[in-house]
Amino acid sequence: MLLLAVVTACVINGDTMTGVLRQATWLVVAVIVLIVVQAIDMRLPQPRVKPVTEPDTNG
């Protein structure tokens, strides 16, 4: 059923199956890259930021 929907959408939009597969491939690559970046980000130590205290300038 899903394959039929993809083929119908391609016929309506005038795309080729090759174009759809190419876009799907780039989508999968982008999702994998995002997952890898998030996994690396979770493993890196989080920086500890000290609160900034402004000097008292009122005298």
C-alpha positions as CSV (number, residue, x, y, z in Angstrom):
1,M,0.0,0.0,0.0
2,L,2.8,2.4,0.9
3,L,4.6,1.6,-2.4
4,L,1.5,2.3,-4.3
5,A,1.1,5.7,-2.5
6,V,4.7,6.6,-3.4
7,V,4.3,5.6,-7.0
8,T,1.0,7.6,-7.2
9,A,2.7,10.6,-5.6
10,C,5.6,10.4,-8.1
11,V,3.1,10.3,-11.1
12,I,1.2,13.3,-9.8
13,N,4.3,15.4,-9.0
14,G,6.2,14.2,-12.1
15,D,9.2,12.9,-10.2
16,T,11.0,9.8,-11.0
17,M,11.6,6.9,-8.6
18,T,15.3,7.6,-8.8
19,G,14.7,11.2,-7.6
20,V,12.6,9.9,-4.7
21,L,15.2,7.4,-3.7
22,R,17.9,10.0,-3.9
23,Q,16.0,12.3,-1.6
24,A,15.2,9.5,0.8
25,T,18.9,8.6,0.9
26,W,19.9,12.1,1.8
27,L,17.1,12.2,4.4
28,V,18.5,9.0,6.0
29,V,22.0,10.4,6.0
30,A,20.9,13.7,7.6
31,V,19.0,11.8,10.3
32,I,22.1,9.6,11.0
33,V,24.4,12.6,11.3
34,L,22.0,14.3,13.7
35,I,21.8,11.1,15.9
36,V,25.6,10.9,15.9
37,V,26.0,14.5,16.8
38,Q,23.5,14.2,19.7
39,A,25.3,11.0,21.0
40,I,28.7,12.8,20.9
41,D,27.1,15.8,22.7
42,M,25.8,13.7,25.5
43,R,29.2,12.1,26.1
44,L,31.1,15.3,26.2
45,P,31.4,16.9,29.6
46,Q,29.2,19.9,30.1
47,P,31.0,23.2,30.9
48,R,30.4,24.7,34.3
49,V,29.8,28.4,34.0
50,K,30.2,30.5,37.1
51,P,27.6,33.2,37.5
52,V,28.8,36.7,36.6
53,T,28.8,39.1,39.6
54,E,28.9,42.8,38.7
55,P,30.9,45.1,41.0
56,D,28.9,47.4,43.1
57,T,29.2,50.9,41.4
58,N,26.8,52.8,43.7
59,G,29.6,53.9,45.9
